[in-house]
Amino acid sequence: MQHVLVTGGAGFIGSNFIHYLLKAEPEVRVYTLDALTYAGHRQNLEHLPDDSRHTFIHGSINNRQLVDNLLRKYTIDTIIHFAAETHVDRSISGPASFIETNVVGTFTLLEAARQAWLEEKIVAQPRFHHISTDEVFGTLALDDPPFCETTPYAPNSPYAASKASSDHLVRAYYKTYGLPVTITNCSNNYGPRQFPEKLIPLMIFNALQGKPLPIYGDGQQVRDWLYVEDHCTAIHAVLQKGRLSETYLVGGRNQPPNVELVRLICAILDEHFPDSPHYPHADLIQFVADRPGHDRRYDVSTTKMEDELGWQPQYNLDQGLHNTVAWYLKNSNWITAVTGGESFANWINENYTQRGAETQ
Ligand SMILES: NC(=O)c1ccc[n+]([C@@H]2O[C@H](COP(=O)([O-])OP(=O)(O)OC[C@H]3O[C@@H](n4cnc5c(N)ncnc54)[C@H](O)[C@@H]3O)[C@@H](O)[C@H]2O)c1
């Protein structure tokens, strides 16, 4: 791994990974390809550990000519593919861009890699690593065992279906052409630089302003929560020691129901702001009409990551949430910059304000 192309590196997990990788691998050069959609922000790539080893390219993974040029110009030997449309609610109101980016975009990257690496052999030891989600497996009943690498795919949202399609394409490029690939399917990430449309940063963002904390349905949905730094170490372990064509599940071993998670965030804000007019912040919780097709429970087994690669998550939920809240409190300029403009306000209005209260 010398010249790494990171797609979607201006987003939440991609940017955290670039910060991590430049520190962990002192020789590696990183090239970020990002279309800077509403979810991508140049600010996420400020204050990198070594800016001289990072190059930003503004463009789309769907632009085949651009991808072809980048692979050759920078003799890319590793592609780490984060770029995607990622918000389930947006996939329900507008699925087309999910198919375009997550399915066609992944296909475009795979084709470019196949030509450059397998036909023209521009590098000796290439690797394509695909970042995916546990949502491809569908939902679990409360007493079901956790998802594992052999769980059949059963995606329930357009987002999950588009990620499942991309996983299948990646796998097929190994089986058919021998493209050297690995895949990780991880649970819900949280931590610094996550756009405040997702649950944890939205709750922090709203609570600080004394706005309602909207929770879907009865709030009893269960997700596994993975601190983003643990995700970065997991990807690094798979790049170093993972077997080609294998899938690895990555989770944080934290599974509170959503409402409990929000109460934990409120309790941390109470610690920081005992004199706030919004104290206790949990009083801001408001149950709103549920998301259609909302999966009830996700849980992932990390046995393969542990047994085969010796990886384990290092953060429990309490530590991870304290770090996350502290980061958002310290970076109010970032919040203002990424939530400024009409599109964020319009989205919040469309998705939450007009949703109405929970009626069941
Ligand atoms: N956030 C999570 O909890 C989570 C959980 C499991 C898996 N994942 C997966 O991890 C990856 C990263 O997720 P994230 O939360 O950081 O997403 P994000 O929405 O924060 O960032 C996505 C990035 O991709 C970029 N992008 C979108 N379309 C593009 C295109 N056509 N070309 C180039 N760049 C484009 C955006 O500008 C943005 O910077 C995704 O593949 C997602 O499916 C995320």
The ligand as an SDF file (V2000), in Angstrom:
LIG
                    3D

 44 48  0  0  0  0  0  0  0  0999 V2000
  -22.1880    6.1180    8.6440 N   0  0  0  0  0  0  0  0  0  0  0  0
  -22.4500    4.8840    8.9910 C   0  0  0  0  0  0  0  0  0  0  0  0
  -22.9250    4.6300   10.1010 O   0  0  0  0  0  0  0  0  0  0  0  0
  -22.1400    3.7430    8.0520 C   0  0  0  0  0  0  0  0  0  0  0  0
  -22.3840    2.4430    8.5080 C   0  0  0  0  0  0  0  0  0  0  0  0
  -22.0770    1.3870    7.6540 C   0  0  0  0  0  0  0  0  0  0  0  0
  -21.5150    1.6290    6.4150 C   0  0  0  0  0  0  0  0  0  0  0  0
  -21.3170    2.9020    5.9930 N   0  0  0  0  0  0  0  0  0  0  0  0
  -20.7270    3.0920    4.6610 C   0  0  0  0  0  0  0  0  0  0  0  0
  -19.5260    3.8270    4.8210 O   0  0  0  0  0  0  0  0  0  0  0  0
  -19.3040    4.6800    3.7020 C   0  0  0  0  0  0  0  0  0  0  0  0
  -19.0850    6.0970    4.1640 C   0  0  0  0  0  0  0  0  0  0  0  0
  -20.2210    6.5170    4.9330 O   0  0  0  0  0  0  0  0  0  0  0  0
  -20.2780    7.9740    5.5870 P   0  0  0  0  0  0  0  0  0  0  0  0
  -21.2180    7.8970    6.7270 O   0  0  0  0  0  0  0  0  0  0  0  0
  -18.9140    8.4980    5.7870 O   0  0  0  0  0  0  0  0  0  0  0  0
  -20.9730    8.7700    4.4220 O   0  0  0  0  0  0  0  0  0  0  0  0
  -21.1390   10.3420    4.1850 P   0  0  0  0  0  0  0  0  0  0  0  0
  -22.5200   10.5080    3.6500 O   0  0  0  0  0  0  0  0  0  0  0  0
  -20.7250   11.1170    5.3880 O   0  0  0  0  0  0  0  0  0  0  0  0
  -20.0610   10.6540    3.0430 O   0  0  0  0  0  0  0  0  0  0  0  0
  -20.1920   10.1930    1.7360 C   0  0  0  0  0  0  0  0  0  0  0  0
  -19.1540   10.9210    0.9030 C   0  0  0  0  0  0  0  0  0  0  0  0
  -19.2360   10.4200   -0.4440 O   0  0  0  0  0  0  0  0  0  0  0  0
  -19.1550   11.5280   -1.3210 C   0  0  0  0  0  0  0  0  0  0  0  0
  -19.8070   11.1630   -2.5830 N   0  0  0  0  0  0  0  0  0  0  0  0
  -21.1320   10.9330   -2.8160 C   0  0  0  0  0  0  0  0  0  0  0  0
  -21.3390   10.6400   -4.1080 N   0  0  0  0  0  0  0  0  0  0  0  0
  -20.1140   10.6630   -4.7190 C   0  0  0  0  0  0  0  0  0  0  0  0
  -19.6670   10.4220   -6.0320 C   0  0  0  0  0  0  0  0  0  0  0  0
  -20.5190   10.1150   -7.0110 N   0  0  0  0  0  0  0  0  0  0  0  0
  -18.3520   10.5190   -6.2910 N   0  0  0  0  0  0  0  0  0  0  0  0
  -17.4670   10.8360   -5.3130 C   0  0  0  0  0  0  0  0  0  0  0  0
  -17.8370   11.0910   -4.0450 N   0  0  0  0  0  0  0  0  0  0  0  0
  -19.1500   11.0010   -3.7400 C   0  0  0  0  0  0  0  0  0  0  0  0
  -19.8790   12.6540   -0.5850 C   0  0  0  0  0  0  0  0  0  0  0  0
  -19.5360   13.9270   -1.1100 O   0  0  0  0  0  0  0  0  0  0  0  0
  -19.3790   12.4300    0.8340 C   0  0  0  0  0  0  0  0  0  0  0  0
  -18.1520   13.0990    1.0520 O   0  0  0  0  0  0  0  0  0  0  0  0
  -20.5180    4.5080    2.7960 C   0  0  0  0  0  0  0  0  0  0  0  0
  -20.2030    3.6210    1.7740 O   0  0  0  0  0  0  0  0  0  0  0  0
  -21.5780    3.9130    3.7120 C   0  0  0  0  0  0  0  0  0  0  0  0
  -22.4950    3.1110    3.0060 O   0  0  0  0  0  0  0  0  0  0  0  0
  -21.6150    3.9690    6.7750 C   0  0  0  0  0  0  0  0  0  0  0  0
  1  2  1  0
  2  3  2  0
  2  4  1  0
  4  5  1  0
  4 44  2  0
  5  6  2  0
  6  7  1  0
  7  8  2  0
  8  9  1  0
  8 44  1  0
  9 10  1  0
  9 42  1  0
 10 11  1  0
 11 12  1  0
 11 40  1  0
 12 13  1  0
 13 14  1  0
 14 15  2  0
 14 16  1  0
 14 17  1  0
 17 18  1  0
 18 19  2  0
 18 20  1  0
 18 21  1  0
 21 22  1  0
 22 23  1  0
 23 24  1  0
 23 38  1  0
 24 25  1  0
 25 26  1  0
 25 36  1  0
 26 27  1  0
 26 35  1  0
 27 28  2  0
 28 29  1  0
 29 30  1  0
 29 35  2  0
 30 31  1  0
 30 32  2  0
 32 33  1  0
 33 34  2  0
 34 35  1  0
 36 37  1  0
 36 38  1  0
 38 39  1  0
 40 41  1  0
 40 42  1  0
 42 43  1  0
M  CHG  2   8   1  16  -1
M  END
$$$$
